[in-house]
């Protein structure tokens, strides 16, 4: 019923920026919420940022003031602008959405930050 496809990952030096994009197969405004999670080797998956249907947002403390989640209605995407990247941001980043009370996940995209 729902497919989520991430793009924009890559390798960047510390202090640099990346923009991740999540393209959804259903209208993004039919989701209760959408967000980005990440999982680093040996660590649990954690919420990075989320945006609810009404537009309110939540961020992990570790990324506040550096990352911004947003929606693009024309492209039907949810984006994550990541600035001032740190090596500890290195992880696989996953797009997530809640659609009619069900959870959907993208395949993940690798973000690597070198020092």
ChimeraX attribute file (.defattr): number of C-alpha atoms within 10 A of each C-alpha:
attribute: neighborCount
match mode: 1-to-1
recipient: residues
	/A:1	6
	/A:2	15
	/A:3	15
	/A:4	21
	/A:5	18
	/A:6	24
	/A:7	17
	/A:8	14
	/A:9	18
	/A:10	14
	/A:11	14
	/A:12	18
	/A:13	14
	/A:14	17
	/A:15	14
	/A:16	14
	/A:17	17
	/A:18	18
	/A:19	16
	/A:20	22
	/A:21	26
	/A:22	26
	/A:23	20
	/A:24	21
	/A:25	13
	/A:26	15
	/A:27	14
	/A:28	21
	/A:29	16
	/A:30	12
	/A:31	19
	/A:32	16
	/A:33	21
	/A:34	26
	/A:35	25
	/A:36	27
	/A:37	19
	/A:38	22
	/A:39	19
	/A:40	16
	/A:41	9
	/A:42	6
	/A:43	9
	/A:44	9
	/A:45	15
	/A:46	14
	/A:47	17
	/A:48	23
	/A:49	23
	/A:50	24
	/A:51	21
	/A:52	16
	/A:53	14
	/A:54	9
	/A:55	11
	/A:56	9
	/A:57	16
	/A:58	15
	/A:59	19
	/A:60	13
	/A:61	9
	/A:62	11
	/A:63	17
	/A:64	12
	/A:65	11
	/A:66	13
	/A:67	20
	/A:68	19
	/A:69	22
	/A:70	18
	/A:71	18
	/A:72	12
	/A:73	11
	/A:74	6
	/A:75	13
	/A:76	17
	/A:77	22
	/A:78	26
	/A:79	22
	/A:80	23
	/A:81	14
	/A:82	19
	/A:83	17
	/A:84	15
	/A:85	23
	/A:86	18
	/A:87	15
	/A:88	13
	/A:89	20
	/A:90	20
	/A:91	21
	/A:92	18
	/A:93	26
	/A:94	25
	/A:95	29
	/A:96	26
	/A:97	27
	/A:98	18
	/A:99	19
	/A:100	9
	/A:101	10
	/A:102	10
	/A:103	13
	/A:104	15
	/A:105	19
	/A:106	19
	/A:107	14
	/A:108	22
	/A:109	20
	/A:110	18
	/A:111	21
	/A:112	19
	/A:113	19
	/A:114	15
	/A:115	10
